[in-house]
Amino acid sequence: MAPGILVDEPQSSPAQPLKRNDEAPRHIFPDGVRTSGQHPPLYDALKPYAAFPKHITGPTVWQASEFTSNPERWVHPLTPTEIEELSQAADAFIASGAPLTGISKESFDLPTFSKTLSALRDDLLNAKGFALLKNFPTHLWSPEKTAVAYLGLGTHLGYPVSQNGRGHVLGHVKDVGDDPTQIHAVRIYRTAARQFFHADDSDIVGLLCLHRAQEGGESDIVSVHRVWNVLQEEHPDVAELLTKPIWYFDRKGEVSDGQEEYIRQPVVYLENGGRGRLYCKWDPYYVRSLGRFVERGLVPPLSDEQKRAMDILEEVCQREALHMILEVGDVQFVSNAHLLHARTAYKDFAPPAPRRHLLRLWLATPEGEGGWALPMPDSHEKKRGGVQVNDTPPKAPLDAE
């Protein structure tokens, strides 16, 4: 028996059909599209370890040394023309009176900047998987205009999806006083605690820096494909364990009616068709927070092999990571398919100075629009992934709540 798996665990996907998320009621979802939310994988589509590559090559495999002294390869300072296009599009959208939760690429026209963003999208999905935009003029614009411009920019990369059970499509990474030790109930982005290497429940994550911390809160990213190659060389047993659907992930209560409170899945997958690329879905906080289900006999405890694999995965990620510090006005975009990202713990300035504050986007790139072919039931959905609880309407708050 594989470590950590229950004897009577069902081996097929649940038969519960997905909602027609592209026909959602517009009085709740202004663009008529509901975030799909979290789902178990299609277990029958999961590949055995023997099908996984022993070594990955290509532009998705990189080392930090390739970029630390070559910022021109990943940093794009916004030009005056690009900033003016963002400004005009934001002003026009605000003047239209349309709800921010219904913003789309069609309602946020960027005549020339859109070409740059199209190339950026391709790079995020199919190449190195990250970029840093600089000079976003947060100091010149109101919170509303900043939010509109940022969300509007994001629509040219993907569809904004809900990030939590409250429907936030505009997230706020900010310490709001939640207790980070209560990992079964607290989302760590709402604290100042360290975030270990992880991927979010979206295809692309964006972070716009509004205010920096007094110290810490620095960013690390790593190529999953580089990490995979290292694991194959140093710990092939760990690589194999990560491909097995024996890992349980907590949903921290953000669950729709009739859904389970946790999901069983692998950590790494192969695409279900497409290019057959290796895809990673990981967050150690969600694996460690399952104690209440273990106590009830619903979920097996982590095995010693799994704990060792988690430690080794984090160590390799730290060793191979590219470190960066986000300044005010920086926008970081990172792929959640073939990159993992982390954040150091931080300390805020004393009041009345503003707390560290980043605006976050989760963006979906469906399979039919160039996104990865995931072994998930919602791979073709416009707003695949994300967190959706029943018909909770989308919200775009201008501050943390």
One Martini backbone bead per residue (centre of mass of N, CA, C, O) as a GRO file, in nm:
protein
  401
    1MET     BB    1   0.096   0.035   0.023
    2ALA     BB    2   0.078   0.352  -0.003
    3PRO     BB    3   0.173   0.620   0.149
    4GLY     BB    4  -0.126   0.766   0.290
    5ILE     BB    5  -0.340   0.557   0.199
    6LEU     BB    6  -0.648   0.442   0.172
    7VAL     BB    7  -0.801   0.146   0.130
    8ASP     BB    8  -1.108   0.281   0.056
    9GLU     BB    9  -1.025   0.457  -0.170
   10PRO     BB   10  -1.132   0.608  -0.430
   11GLN     BB   11  -1.029   0.588  -0.795
   12SER     BB   12  -1.248   0.794  -0.882
   13SER     BB   13  -1.432   1.030  -0.995
   14PRO     BB   14  -1.675   1.220  -0.940
   15ALA     BB   15  -2.008   1.246  -1.085
   16GLN     BB   16  -2.037   1.535  -1.042
   17PRO     BB   17  -2.140   1.789  -1.215
   18LEU     BB   18  -2.078   2.067  -1.369
   19LYS     BB   19  -2.135   2.371  -1.401
   20ARG     BB   20  -2.247   2.636  -1.603
   21ASN     BB   21  -2.022   2.890  -1.591
   22ASP     BB   22  -2.103   3.036  -1.881
   23GLU     BB   23  -2.423   3.059  -1.742
   24ALA     BB   24  -2.434   3.277  -1.540
   25PRO     BB   25  -2.586   3.494  -1.348
   26ARG     BB   26  -2.577   3.842  -1.404
   27HIS     BB   27  -2.680   3.941  -1.117
   28ILE     BB   28  -2.402   3.810  -1.000
   29PHE     BB   29  -2.238   3.780  -1.285
   30PRO     BB   30  -2.161   4.027  -1.501
   31ASP     BB   31  -2.015   3.823  -1.732
   32GLY     BB   32  -2.146   3.518  -1.700
   33VAL     BB   33  -1.897   3.407  -1.513
   34ARG     BB   34  -1.790   3.144  -1.319
   35THR     BB   35  -1.605   3.021  -1.096
   36SER     BB   36  -1.515   2.697  -1.065
   37GLY     BB   37  -1.289   2.590  -0.878
   38GLN     BB   38  -1.243   2.317  -0.680
   39HIS     BB   39  -1.097   1.995  -0.786
   40PRO     BB   40  -1.062   1.698  -0.859
   41PRO     BB   41  -0.908   1.496  -1.039
   42LEU     BB   42  -0.861   1.290  -1.313
   43TYR     BB   43  -0.768   0.986  -1.232
   44ASP     BB   44  -0.764   0.846  -1.521
   45ALA     BB   45  -0.546   1.081  -1.628
   46LEU     BB   46  -0.327   0.980  -1.467
   47LYS     BB   47   0.014   0.928  -1.452
   48PRO     BB   48   0.268   0.736  -1.432
   49TYR     BB   49   0.592   0.753  -1.349
   50ALA     BB   50   0.701   0.620  -1.618
   51ALA     BB   51   0.592   0.881  -1.794
   52PHE     BB   52   0.802   1.051  -1.682
   53PRO     BB   53   1.053   1.253  -1.696
   54LYS     BB   54   1.404   1.255  -1.631
   55HIS     BB   55   1.438   1.510  -1.832
   56ILE     BB   56   1.430   1.863  -1.874
   57THR     BB   57   1.381   2.087  -2.145
   58GLY     BB   58   1.405   2.428  -2.201
   59PRO     BB   59   1.253   2.742  -2.114
   60THR     BB   60   1.141   2.622  -1.826
   61VAL     BB   61   1.448   2.587  -1.771
   62TRP     BB   62   1.607   2.736  -1.483
   63GLN     BB   63   1.848   2.961  -1.343
   64ALA     BB   64   1.931   3.221  -1.147
   65SER     BB   65   2.204   3.301  -1.296
   66GLU     BB   66   2.051   3.399  -1.565
   67PHE     BB   67   1.915   3.677  -1.400
   68THR     BB   68   2.071   3.845  -1.184
   69SER     BB   69   2.252   4.001  -1.434
   70ASN     BB   70   1.964   4.009  -1.631
   71PRO     BB   71   1.704   4.215  -1.626
   72GLU     BB   72   1.621   4.232  -1.935
   73ARG     BB   73   1.484   3.931  -1.923
   74TRP     BB   74   1.241   4.030  -1.679
   75VAL     BB   75   1.234   4.348  -1.707
   76HIS     BB   76   0.957   4.600  -1.741
   77PRO     BB   77   0.938   4.918  -1.809
   78LEU     BB   78   0.709   5.136  -1.819
   79THR     BB   79   0.590   5.338  -2.047
   80PRO     BB   80   0.439   5.628  -2.116
   81THR     BB   81   0.241   5.498  -2.319
   82GLU     BB   82   0.139   5.267  -2.137
   83ILE     BB   83   0.037   5.446  -1.907
   84GLU     BB   84  -0.165   5.607  -2.079
   85GLU     BB   85  -0.340   5.368  -2.162
   86LEU     BB   86  -0.421   5.287  -1.879
   87SER     BB   87  -0.549   5.556  -1.800
   88GLN     BB   88  -0.766   5.576  -2.022
   89ALA     BB   89  -0.904   5.304  -1.967
   90ALA     BB   90  -0.979   5.361  -1.673
   91ASP     BB   91  -1.148   5.615  -1.717
   92ALA     BB   92  -1.354   5.483  -1.909
   93PHE     BB   93  -1.457   5.267  -1.716
   94ILE     BB   94  -1.553   5.451  -1.489
   95ALA     BB   95  -1.751   5.620  -1.672
   96SER     BB   96  -1.945   5.372  -1.742
   97GLY     BB   97  -2.035   5.218  -1.456
   98ALA     BB   98  -1.914   4.956  -1.441
   99PRO     BB   99  -1.837   4.678  -1.293
  100LEU     BB  100  -1.537   4.554  -1.193
  101THR     BB  101  -1.627   4.241  -1.206
  102GLY     BB  102  -1.677   4.290  -1.543
  103ILE     BB  103  -1.411   4.304  -1.651
  104SER     BB  104  -1.241   4.324  -1.976
  105LYS     BB  105  -1.068   4.325  -2.260
  106GLU     BB  106  -1.299   4.471  -2.420
  107SER     BB  107  -1.330   4.706  -2.176
  108PHE     BB  108  -0.988   4.724  -2.204
  109ASP     BB  109  -0.823   4.918  -2.405
  110LEU     BB  110  -0.490   4.835  -2.566
  111PRO     BB  111  -0.364   4.907  -2.857
  112THR     BB  112  -0.037   4.845  -2.795
  113PHE     BB  113   0.012   4.698  -2.518
  114SER     BB  114  -0.125   4.426  -2.595
  115LYS     BB  115   0.119   4.309  -2.748
  116THR     BB  116   0.305   4.282  -2.507
  117LEU     BB  117   0.105   4.104  -2.337
  118SER     BB  118   0.095   3.866  -2.533
  119ALA     BB  119   0.395   3.793  -2.504
  120LEU     BB  120   0.389   3.758  -2.199
  121ARG     BB  121   0.186   3.528  -2.187
  122ASP     BB  122   0.359   3.325  -2.345
  123ASP     BB  123   0.596   3.328  -2.143
  124LEU     BB  124   0.438   3.233  -1.895
  125LEU     BB  125   0.333   2.955  -2.028
  126ASN     BB  126   0.613   2.864  -2.229
  127ALA     BB  127   0.849   2.962  -2.043
  128LYS     BB  128   0.981   3.105  -1.770
  129GLY     BB  129   0.713   3.239  -1.599
  130PHE     BB  130   0.818   3.551  -1.568
  131ALA     BB  131   0.765   3.898  -1.443
  132LEU     BB  132   0.864   4.258  -1.428
  133LEU     BB  133   0.692   4.543  -1.360
  134LYS     BB  134   0.745   4.894  -1.387
  135ASN     BB  135   0.592   5.206  -1.291
  136PHE     BB  136   0.339   5.188  -1.143
  137PRO     BB  137   0.120   5.473  -1.065
  138THR     BB  138   0.017   5.471  -0.750
  139HIS     BB  139   0.096   5.778  -0.662
  140LEU     BB  140  -0.122   5.913  -0.882
  141TRP     BB  141  -0.354   5.726  -0.802
  142SER     BB  142  -0.627   5.605  -0.711
  143PRO     BB  143  -0.750   5.323  -0.583
  144GLU     BB  144  -0.952   5.281  -0.812
  145LYS     BB  145  -0.765   5.323  -1.058
  146THR     BB  146  -0.562   5.110  -0.982
  147ALA     BB  147  -0.757   4.869  -0.987
  148VAL     BB  148  -0.855   4.899  -1.278
  149ALA     BB  149  -0.578   4.889  -1.422
  150TYR     BB  150  -0.491   4.613  -1.308
  151LEU     BB  151  -0.729   4.440  -1.398
  152GLY     BB  152  -0.718   4.519  -1.694
  153LEU     BB  153  -0.440   4.410  -1.750
  154GLY     BB  154  -0.505   4.113  -1.663
  155THR     BB  155  -0.714   4.047  -1.900
  156HIS     BB  156  -0.462   4.011  -2.110
  157LEU     BB  157  -0.382   3.721  -1.958
  158GLY     BB  158  -0.670   3.670  -1.807
  159TYR     BB  159  -0.910   3.541  -1.592
  160PRO     BB  160  -1.059   3.650  -1.325
  161VAL     BB  161  -1.056   3.497  -1.004
  162SER     BB  162  -1.146   3.365  -0.725
  163GLN     BB  163  -0.962   3.360  -0.395
  164ASN     BB  164  -1.226   3.313  -0.216
  165GLY     BB  165  -1.523   3.274  -0.029
  166ARG     BB  166  -1.586   3.600  -0.097
  167GLY     BB  167  -1.503   3.668  -0.413
  168HIS     BB  168  -1.214   3.772  -0.462
  169VAL     BB  169  -1.057   3.934  -0.749
  170LEU     BB  170  -0.930   4.137  -0.540
  171GLY     BB  171  -0.647   4.113  -0.367
  172HIS     BB  172  -0.497   4.124  -0.019
  173VAL     BB  173  -0.168   4.152   0.084
  174LYS     BB  174  -0.214   4.145   0.437
  175ASP     BB  175  -0.191   4.229   0.769
  176VAL     BB  176  -0.494   4.157   0.976
  177GLY     BB  177  -0.427   3.961   1.245
  178ASP     BB  178  -0.399   3.683   1.190
  179ASP     BB  179  -0.336   3.351   1.292
  180PRO     BB  180  -0.075   3.150   1.167
  181THR     BB  181  -0.127   2.886   1.353
  182GLN     BB  182  -0.425   2.862   1.214
  183ILE     BB  183  -0.410   2.675   0.936
  184HIS     BB  184  -0.715   2.562   0.915
  185ALA     BB  185  -0.837   2.889   0.887
  186VAL     BB  186  -0.585   3.040   0.765
  187ARG     BB  187  -0.464   3.270   0.545
  188ILE     BB  188  -0.136   3.366   0.501
  189TYR     BB  189  -0.175   3.640   0.340
  190ARG     BB  190  -0.309   3.763   0.628
  191THR     BB  191  -0.004   3.765   0.709
  192ALA     BB  192   0.356   3.777   0.822
  193ALA     BB  193   0.429   3.510   0.737
  194ARG     BB  194   0.572   3.262   0.606
  195GLN     BB  195   0.608   3.140   0.268
  196PHE     BB  196   0.618   2.871   0.113
  197PHE     BB  197   0.648   2.687  -0.140
  198HIS     BB  198   0.409   2.761  -0.407
  199ALA     BB  199   0.078   2.734  -0.547
  200ASP     BB  200  -0.190   2.856  -0.697
  201ASP     BB  201  -0.547   2.860  -0.796
  202SER     BB  202  -0.392   2.925  -1.082
  203ASP     BB  203  -0.213   3.016  -1.364
  204ILE     BB  204  -0.186   3.320  -1.262
  205VAL     BB  205   0.009   3.556  -1.071
  206GLY     BB  206  -0.046   3.881  -0.924
  207LEU     BB  207   0.172   4.160  -0.801
  208LEU     BB  208   0.109   4.474  -0.639
  209CYS     BB  209   0.300   4.730  -0.506
  210LEU     BB  210   0.215   4.969  -0.252
  211HIS     BB  211   0.370   4.851   0.013
  212ARG     BB  212   0.628   4.819   0.225
  213ALA     BB  213   0.822   4.683   0.444
  214GLN     BB  214   1.057   4.720   0.679
  215GLU     BB  215   1.095   4.397   0.677
  216GLY     BB  216   1.089   4.185   0.442
  217GLY     BB  217   0.883   4.032   0.204
  218GLU     BB  218   1.032   3.851   0.010
  219SER     BB  219   1.104   3.706  -0.309
  220ASP     BB  220   1.050   3.372  -0.451
  221ILE     BB  221   1.159   3.173  -0.734
  222VAL     BB  222   1.089   2.862  -0.928
  223SER     BB  223   1.170   2.599  -1.129
  224VAL     BB  224   1.014   2.304  -1.156
  225HIS     BB  225   1.194   2.172  -1.378
  226ARG     BB  226   1.455   2.204  -1.222
  227VAL     BB  227   1.369   2.053  -0.968
  228TRP     BB  228   1.313   1.785  -1.107
  229ASN     BB  229   1.601   1.733  -1.203
  230VAL     BB  230   1.724   1.724  -0.921
  231LEU     BB  231   1.553   1.493  -0.810
  232GLN     BB  232   1.647   1.283  -1.019
  233GLU     BB  233   1.948   1.297  -0.922
  234GLU     BB  234   1.902   1.284  -0.586
  235HIS     BB  235   1.557   1.204  -0.553
  236PRO     BB  236   1.367   0.982  -0.709
  237ASP     BB  237   1.170   0.897  -0.480
  238VAL     BB  238   1.040   1.174  -0.451
  239ALA     BB  239   0.938   1.213  -0.733
  240GLU     BB  240   0.748   0.969  -0.726
  241LEU     BB  241   0.571   1.054  -0.482
  242LEU     BB  242   0.458   1.320  -0.626
  243THR     BB  243   0.281   1.139  -0.845
  244LYS     BB  244   0.094   1.055  -0.621
  245PRO     BB  245  -0.255   1.023  -0.506
  246ILE     BB  246  -0.173   1.091  -0.157
  247TRP     BB  247  -0.255   1.395  -0.137
  248TYR     BB  248  -0.385   1.613   0.104
  249PHE     BB  249  -0.611   1.897   0.072
  250ASP     BB  250  -0.714   2.168   0.209
  251ARG     BB  251  -1.012   2.404   0.219
  252LYS     BB  252  -1.085   2.578   0.473
  253GLY     BB  253  -1.416   2.591   0.422
  254GLU     BB  254  -1.411   2.646   0.097
  255VAL     BB  255  -1.728   2.521   0.038
  256SER     BB  256  -1.960   2.368  -0.129
  257ASP     BB  257  -2.230   2.214  -0.164
  258GLY     BB  258  -2.136   1.866  -0.151
  259GLN     BB  259  -1.846   1.902  -0.070
  260GLU     BB  260  -1.540   1.841   0.017
  261GLU     BB  261  -1.281   1.939   0.256
  262TYR     BB  262  -1.101   1.776   0.050
  263ILE     BB  263  -0.811   1.677  -0.157
  264ARG     BB  264  -0.701   1.426  -0.376
  265GLN     BB  265  -0.352   1.432  -0.489
  266PRO     BB  266  -0.102   1.528  -0.653
  267VAL     BB  267   0.179   1.734  -0.715
  268VAL     BB  268   0.243   1.597  -0.992
  269TYR     BB  269   0.194   1.629  -1.346
  270LEU     BB  270   0.051   1.558  -1.654
  271GLU     BB  271  -0.064   1.636  -1.924
  272ASN     BB  272  -0.383   1.606  -2.098
  273GLY     BB  273  -0.205   1.629  -2.336
  274GLY     BB  274  -0.074   1.820  -2.549
  275ARG     BB  275   0.268   1.845  -2.434
  276GLY     BB  276   0.324   1.682  -2.164
  277ARG     BB  277   0.366   1.853  -1.922
  278LEU     BB  278   0.489   1.953  -1.618
  279TYR     BB  279   0.285   1.984  -1.322
  280CYS     BB  280   0.216   2.199  -1.032
  281LYS     BB  281   0.054   2.131  -0.697
  282TRP     BB  282   0.136   2.344  -0.414
  283ASP     BB  283   0.087   2.347  -0.038
  284PRO     BB  284   0.193   2.286   0.278
  285TYR     BB  285  -0.033   2.412   0.451
  286TYR     BB  286  -0.265   2.221   0.324
  287VAL     BB  287  -0.125   1.952   0.440
  288ARG     BB  288  -0.085   2.037   0.759
  289SER     BB  289  -0.417   2.113   0.824
  290LEU     BB  290  -0.561   1.799   0.877
  291GLY     BB  291  -0.603   1.704   1.178
  292ARG     BB  292  -0.920   1.692   1.206
  293PHE     BB  293  -0.937   1.449   0.997
  294VAL     BB  294  -0.750   1.249   1.130
  295GLU     BB  295  -0.906   1.222   1.402
  296ARG     BB  296  -1.169   1.107   1.225
  297GLY     BB  297  -1.055   0.908   0.988
  298LEU     BB  298  -1.052   1.057   0.688
  299VAL     BB  299  -0.736   1.101   0.709
  300PRO     BB  300  -0.423   1.041   0.665
  301PRO     BB  301  -0.131   1.057   0.779
  302LEU     BB  302   0.169   1.150   0.743
  303SER     BB  303   0.434   1.016   0.629
  304ASP     BB  304   0.766   0.990   0.642
  305GLU     BB  305   0.802   1.015   0.337
  306GLN     BB  306   0.643   1.279   0.305
  307LYS     BB  307   0.804   1.457   0.497
  308ARG     BB  308   1.068   1.426   0.346
  309ALA     BB  309   0.971   1.537   0.074
  310MET     BB  310   0.900   1.820   0.175
  311ASP     BB  311   1.183   1.899   0.269
  312ILE     BB  312   1.330   1.856  -0.001
  313LEU     BB  313   1.165   2.044  -0.176
  314GLU     BB  314   1.230   2.303  -0.020
  315GLU     BB  315   1.539   2.289  -0.040
  316VAL     BB  316   1.559   2.299  -0.349
  317CYS     BB  317   1.410   2.562  -0.390
  318GLN     BB  318   1.604   2.741  -0.229
  319ARG     BB  319   1.861   2.672  -0.396
  320GLU     BB  320   1.713   2.763  -0.694
  321ALA     BB  321   1.637   3.050  -0.638
  322LEU     BB  322   1.489   3.361  -0.715
  323HIS     BB  323   1.559   3.678  -0.595
  324MET     BB  324   1.327   3.941  -0.478
  325ILE     BB  325   1.236   4.296  -0.463
  326LEU     BB  326   0.955   4.477  -0.407
  327GLU     BB  327   0.852   4.771  -0.529
  328VAL     BB  328   0.693   5.040  -0.565
  329GLY     BB  329   0.519   4.961  -0.871
  330ASP     BB  330   0.539   4.664  -0.882
  331VAL     BB  331   0.486   4.380  -1.116
  332GLN     BB  332   0.417   4.042  -1.056
  333PHE     BB  333   0.448   3.756  -1.272
  334VAL     BB  334   0.328   3.408  -1.227
  335SER     BB  335   0.344   3.085  -1.274
  336ASN     BB  336   0.149   2.789  -1.160
  337ALA     BB  337   0.264   2.546  -1.332
  338HIS     BB  338   0.618   2.599  -1.344
  339LEU     BB  339   0.599   2.750  -1.061
  340LEU     BB  340   0.733   2.863  -0.755
  341HIS     BB  341   0.649   3.047  -0.451
  342ALA     BB  342   0.778   3.292  -0.209
  343ARG     BB  343   0.795   3.423   0.142
  344THR     BB  344   0.903   3.621   0.367
  345ALA     BB  345   0.901   3.734   0.651
  346TYR     BB  346   0.753   4.023   0.830
  347LYS     BB  347   0.781   4.384   0.910
  348ASP     BB  348   0.618   4.650   1.007
  349PHE     BB  349   0.550   4.951   1.039
  350ALA     BB  350   0.470   5.183   1.240
  351PRO     BB  351   0.239   5.365   1.332
  352PRO     BB  352   0.105   5.540   1.056
  353ALA     BB  353   0.226   5.357   0.874
  354PRO     BB  354   0.197   5.159   0.624
  355ARG     BB  355   0.131   4.856   0.531
  356ARG     BB  356   0.191   4.596   0.379
  357HIS     BB  357   0.086   4.602   0.018
  358LEU     BB  358  -0.084   4.379  -0.205
  359LEU     BB  359  -0.206   4.319  -0.517
  360ARG     BB  360  -0.417   4.047  -0.630
  361LEU     BB  361  -0.403   3.803  -0.896
  362TRP     BB  362  -0.615   3.561  -1.052
  363LEU     BB  363  -0.544   3.372  -1.353
  364ALA     BB  364  -0.706   3.237  -1.635
  365THR     BB  365  -0.607   2.968  -1.886
  366PRO     BB  366  -0.754   2.808  -2.105
  367GLU     BB  367  -0.707   2.550  -2.315
  368GLY     BB  368  -0.849   2.702  -2.572
  369GLU     BB  369  -0.630   2.965  -2.491
  370GLY     BB  370  -0.327   2.826  -2.427
  371GLY     BB  371  -0.353   2.646  -2.204
  372TRP     BB  372  -0.318   2.398  -2.010
  373ALA     BB  373  -0.363   2.039  -2.008
  374LEU     BB  374  -0.554   1.944  -1.762
  375PRO     BB  375  -0.647   1.687  -1.517
  376MET     BB  376  -0.934   1.850  -1.527
  377PRO     BB  377  -1.275   1.922  -1.545
  378ASP     BB  378  -1.195   2.257  -1.607
  379SER     BB  379  -0.985   2.310  -1.844
  380HIS     BB  380  -1.205   2.474  -2.045
  381GLU     BB  381  -1.255   2.690  -1.858
  382LYS     BB  382  -1.231   3.017  -1.823
  383LYS     BB  383  -1.263   2.996  -1.484
  384ARG     BB  384  -1.045   2.822  -1.376
  385GLY     BB  385  -1.041   2.757  -1.069
  386GLY     BB  386  -1.009   2.871  -0.773
  387VAL     BB  387  -1.266   3.013  -0.546
  388GLN     BB  388  -1.595   2.862  -0.496
  389VAL     BB  389  -1.898   2.948  -0.318
  390ASN     BB  390  -2.129   2.879  -0.475
  391ASP     BB  391  -2.292   3.207  -0.541
  392THR     BB  392  -2.071   3.392  -0.483
  393PRO     BB  393  -1.999   3.699  -0.544
  394PRO     BB  394  -1.809   3.914  -0.686
  395LYS     BB  395  -1.518   4.102  -0.565
  396ALA     BB  396  -1.351   4.452  -0.544
  397PRO     BB  397  -1.179   4.553  -0.312
  398LEU     BB  398  -0.975   4.835  -0.197
  399ASP     BB  399  -0.944   4.652   0.063
  400ALA     BB  400  -0.907   4.484   0.323
  401GLU     BB  401  -1.162   4.220   0.475
   0.00000   0.00000   0.00000
